[in-house]
Amino acid sequence: MVTRDFSGDDVAKVLVNKGNFAWVRTTGDHMILKWEPPEDHDTEPRTVSVPRHDRVNTGTLRNIAEQAGARDFDEFCKWIDRNR
């Protein structure tokens, strides 16, 4: 079974270090990350809000994966787990 037990810091660290997101700011207990597509991509920029919690709920993790542009939630979780 794929692990879904991640802290917000784990998720943000992987998105910044491996997913080319930039940490824009922290608002309250949420980290706001932004991804700008390369010029040759026909996609919109993405903004992801990651809570600074010790454990991110599965529903919230699904929302983060969707905001980040992940097509497969289980693969997203495996990627976070491999790179944290």
C-alpha positions as CSV (number, residue, x, y, z in Angstrom):
1,M,0.0,0.0,0.0
2,V,1.2,3.5,-0.8
3,T,2.0,5.6,2.3
4,R,0.0,8.9,2.7
5,D,1.5,9.9,6.0
6,F,3.4,13.1,5.2
7,S,3.9,16.4,7.1
8,G,3.3,19.6,5.3
9,D,7.0,20.3,5.4
10,D,7.8,17.0,3.7
11,V,5.4,17.8,0.9
12,A,6.6,21.4,0.4
13,K,10.3,20.3,0.5
14,V,9.8,17.8,-2.3
15,L,7.7,20.2,-4.4
16,V,10.4,22.9,-4.1
17,N,13.5,20.7,-4.4
18,K,12.2,18.2,-7.1
19,G,9.1,19.8,-8.6
20,N,10.5,23.2,-9.4
21,F,8.1,25.0,-7.3
22,A,9.2,28.3,-5.6
23,W,8.3,29.1,-2.0
24,V,6.5,32.4,-2.4
25,R,5.3,33.2,1.1
26,T,3.8,31.8,4.3
27,T,0.4,32.9,5.2
28,G,-0.7,31.8,8.7
29,D,0.2,28.2,8.9
30,H,0.2,27.6,5.1
31,M,3.1,27.7,2.7
32,I,2.3,29.1,-0.7
33,L,4.3,27.6,-3.5
34,K,4.2,28.6,-7.2
35,W,5.3,26.9,-10.4
36,E,5.9,28.8,-13.6
37,P,5.8,26.6,-16.7
38,P,8.8,26.7,-19.1
39,E,8.2,29.0,-22.2
40,D,7.7,26.0,-24.5
41,H,4.8,24.6,-22.3
42,D,1.2,25.4,-23.1
43,T,0.1,25.4,-19.5
44,E,-0.9,27.9,-16.9
45,P,1.2,28.7,-13.8
46,R,0.2,26.7,-10.7
47,T,-0.1,27.8,-7.1
48,V,-0.2,25.3,-4.3
49,S,-1.1,25.9,-0.6
50,V,0.4,23.4,1.8
51,P,-0.5,23.5,5.5
52,R,2.4,23.3,8.0
53,H,0.9,20.4,9.9
54,D,2.7,17.4,11.4
55,R,0.4,15.2,9.3
56,V,-1.6,16.2,6.2
57,N,-5.0,14.6,5.9
58,T,-5.6,12.4,2.8
59,G,-8.2,14.8,1.4
60,T,-5.9,17.8,1.8
61,L,-3.1,15.8,0.2
62,R,-5.4,15.0,-2.8
63,N,-6.1,18.7,-3.2
64,I,-2.4,19.5,-3.1
65,A,-1.7,16.8,-5.8
66,E,-4.5,18.2,-7.9
67,Q,-3.2,21.8,-7.5
68,A,0.3,20.7,-8.4
69,G,-1.0,19.0,-11.6
70,A,-0.5,15.4,-10.6
71,R,-2.5,13.0,-12.8
72,D,-2.3,10.0,-10.5
73,F,-2.7,10.5,-6.7
74,D,-0.9,7.2,-5.8
75,E,2.1,8.1,-8.0
76,F,2.2,11.5,-6.5
77,C,2.4,9.9,-3.0
78,K,5.1,7.5,-4.1
79,W,7.1,10.5,-5.6
80,I,6.8,12.4,-2.3
81,D,7.8,9.3,-0.3
82,R,10.9,8.6,-2.5
83,N,12.1,12.2,-2.4
84,R,11.5,13.4,1.2
